[in-house]
Amino acid sequence: MSGLRAVSAYQEPLRRCIHALKYDGNTRLAEPLGRLMAQAYINYGLQADIMIPVPLHSERQKQRGYNHALLLARVCSAHSGVPVHDDMVVRHRATVAQVDLNPKDRYQNVAGAFLCTPTFATGALYGRKIVIVDDVCTTGATLEACAVPLFAAGARAVWGLVLARPVV
């Protein structure tokens, strides 16, 4: 991955808001949180051609009813002017939730879990700058695994943009 930018540290009150969006179905939080991401995108001076959310596996999306990263990416896109594509990368293999895994297991869990869709796997991304949107980056394993097929498809740069990183 080319780099990572975060809105803030993973601490209160942001931690509670992320949890409410992701696990409690409080989707209206996507608007203010996505605006924070757009402001961070602008403040950090990121330059991207395309914005993509970290995809959920179809089973997890069915359980949850929505992809929180897609909701955030849509709002961020609307306020940053970077078009969002949720059809570029798919999570073709189900993975266990990362939250309870140690760093080594997190990388193994998501290794090879993402693929570019056929439309984008054959050079359509050549030279493009892409921002991947997610809620939290703990080790970077998910974002890095998501970036692999984008680089393989010719992306020039792939940045992660998240709401929060753990306090170090």
N, C-alpha and C positions, 0 to 999 in steps of 0.2 A: 504494500500500500504506500501511496505517496506521502500521506500524512493524515493527521487527525485533529479535528477542532471540536471543542465542547463548549456548550453554553455556560456550564457551571460545574461545581463539585457535586457529587452525589450525597446530598445532605438535605435536611429539612429546610424549607417546606417543599422543595422540588422533589425530593424522594417520594413523599406522600402523593404528590400530584401524578408522578409517573406511574406509581403503583395503582392509583385510582383509574387512570386511563387504560393501563395494560390489563389489569386483572379484575377490576370492578365494573367494567362496562361504562365508565364515565367518559363517553366519547366527546362530550362538549369541551373537555379540557384540551383536545387537539388544537383548537383555534388559538388560545393564548400561548400554548407551548410551541406550536408551529411558528407563531409570530416571533417568539424568542429565538428560534432557530434561524429564521430569516434575518433577524437583526444581527445574529452572530455571523452568519454567512457574509453579510455586507461589511460588518466591522472588521472581520479577519481578512477581507480583501480576496476571498476565494473567487475563482473564475471557473465556471463550469458550463459545458454545453448541455449536459443532461443530469438530472437528479433521479435517483432510483431509491425506493425503500428496500430494506432487507426483507426478502420474501419469507412468508411463513409456508410451511408444508400444508398441503390442502386439508389434511386431517386436523391440524391445529387451528387453521383458519375456520374450519367448520365448527369446532368446539367453541372458539372464542366469538365467532360471528363477524369478525373484522380483523384487519391487520393494522395495529396501532402505528407502525412505521409508515404505512401508506397514508393514513390520516395526517400524520405529521408532515410527510413529504408534500402532500397536496397543499396544505396551508403555507408551508415554507416556499413552495414553488409560486403560489399566487402572490406572495409578498417580495420575492426575489427576482421574479421574471425568468427563472430557469425552468424549462419544461420538465415535467415529471413523467417517467415511463415506468409502469409496473409490469410490463410485458417483456422486459429485456433479460432478466435473470429469474430462474425458478429454483426452488428448493426441491430437488427431485428425490431426495432421500430424507425420510423422517429422522429427526434427532431428538435426544432427550433434552429437557430444559437445561440450560447452561448454569442456572443459578446455584445449584448445589455441587457443581464440579470444581475440582482443583484446576489450576492453569494448564497442566499437561493434558488432562482429560478433556478440557474444553477444546483444545486444538484438535485432538483426535476425534472428538464427537462431530465436529463440523467439516473436517477434511473431506473434500470431494462432494459435499452436500449440495453445491450450487452448480448450475449450468446456464450458459447463455442459450436463449431460445434460438432455433434454427435461423430465423430472420436476421438475428444480430450476430450469429457466430461466424459469419463468413466475411468479415472485413468491414461491415457497416460501421463499426466503432473505431476504425483506423484513425489515429491521431486525435481522438476525442478526449475531452477532460470530463470526468464523471465524479459526482458527489453521491456517496451512499448515505442514506439517512437511517438512523436507528435511535432508540431511546437512551440506552446506556452502553458504554464501552468499558468493560472490566479488564480483560486481557487483550482485546483486539482480535481474538480468534474468529469470531463470526464475520467481522468486517473484512479481515484478511482472506478468509475462505470465499467470501462473496466477490472480492476483487480479483481473485485468480482467473476465473473465466472471462472477466472483462479485459484484463491484460492479454489473455490468450486470443481474444477477438480483436486486438489491435489498439485498445485504449492507450493513450499517451500518459495520462495521470488519473489516479483514482484516490480521492480523498474521502475520509469518513467525517460526517457531521452528526454529532450526538447531543442530546440534552445534557448528559452528565457523565463524569468520570469519577471513580472513587477518590476520596481524599487520601493523599499519599502521606 
